[in-house]
């Protein structure tokens, strides 16, 4: 996991921007339930009345309420409410003023609503509404009842001996005896008084609609901001993850290209392909999820907990229970799924390996009628992967019903116990809805973390596998700049100085005490039985492997002291198995560098005896080459590979059994043309056929990794039994110039 966060740290600026956008998105998510609560409680239940301060009221009601207030509060209220003709009224007041008479009083838009809220306190409003409730026959007071209460209070004030201070004191003492539950019930009376006043003024519908449109508009605006933030988060997260994947693919590819054959064999080609594709894709996917979900879930969850804690309800224990159950579920599922996730990537490697072997070996599979066997082998690897994936998917699928059950159970508990709180007057419908929403947000936060926790182990395994490739140092490296030899006029003389070599991990030597010199202008041929080390010897010149003992030199310079680019620029290497790249014939002939001209490519094709079949094609040198050269024959592939090496005009030619697919006529013509065009170059040929090496200046005979013969053909026919055995097995005595006729 630390590796994945290290990848993200390289894009810290974008990650900070994502985090800021997630805070904006979370703020919207956490604010919308509050707006929903306001719409239900205030907009619907209270008719759009948000507080106990009316924006407009009749003069008779105002005068009656002032009688219940202290003299200071009454004076402040009187100063804040203007006559109907004033232009300083609030929006609601202006609506009332359009059809009001002189008895209507309007709230000054610059008035201090907080101070007025204290003036319109619970005791005064409660007394006023209690009188109105008592006057109403059905318990639902209206404008008539309010007018009656106002008239009664006015008459009481006009009576002899009325003392406002004494009335206020008695009222305060009475309200002090009221418990919290009763006080909460009385608190709603203030908004009810304002509603009744608005109804008496004929603007109740207008006030409610204005409130709903205002709050709804804010919700819509906030939603649009959230949508924009979510889109930007998705865009930035995708770009960051794609950039990480791009950089990882580039780093892995560069490292793999620098590997010697030892490192490639250690990982296997199939595994390296899986690590470059599937594993990096897993890391890319989890990076997107980390930015979009892991960073968002804590913000949303903590914000939800904060809002719930501030709500003052007695239902927070339900959230604690839900979180405990979720954590228990996550731990159980992770214990079941984690081991399988670690196995899954190895099974993907195995499936890729089998698929690659079958696809590359399809011809011999058909030739030996082994289709059923290979199908069974592929099916076994496929089923192993499928069974592991099914197990992990089933474990993860079990999360959904359990999560649904927990969420529905939590909702049921909230509604059950929340309903009881509503009966006691401690909770309103909108507050209950908001509480349910916040609870679901908290649960969803843990659900998101659980989903990420499921994916992280697999991504962690993938990141470890990628890191393993990146941390593997190639065994073949360029020398230190101080020791490097990169200049000079190169002749191309190759010398082996008592060289021994064993493959990594092998106890037996592949080559032992190899000592010879291949000089410019001469051809050195290497022949021997299959598996005697001929190709290995060439691989030491190219530094596909480094010698175990001794040294290989070019013009007296150890190849280990040459930068690989310098060494390879001196070599024209034709591998045992011709490899062509998708493109055209021309692009393959110029594969050695952009400095190769069209004339160089065509000359190389003529030398390699490839010009005839190239020019016979309708598109000539622009004829397409399929991947791996599958649309040309084996002989054509070898000739194109030889032409590719010749086009580079190297100092040293290395032919690794590169004439095996050629007929004798083409072989002779090709070697004659090579001799004419490469007279100053060093030519090293690995061959199986005696006819290919007959005219070499020097022939090395290898047997079990050792040189058992060295010399020309004539010399070896006199002194080397192993060479004589190979020669007699391929050519007749007459062809060899020996006595004995045709035998």
Beta strands, then each sheet from edge to edge (+ up, - down):
strand 1: 56-58
strand 2: 81-83
strand 3: 104-107
strand 4: 494-501
strand 5: 511-518
strand 6: 523-528
strand 7: 549-554
strand 8: 557-558
strand 9: 571-574
strand 10: 583-584
strand 11: 624-625
strand 12: 652-656
strand 13: 682-686
strand 14: 698-703
strand 15: 706-711
sheet 1: 1+ 3- 2+
sheet 2: 5+ 4- 7+ 8-
sheet 3: 9+ 12+ 13+ 6+ 14+ 15-
sheet 4: 10+ 11-
end
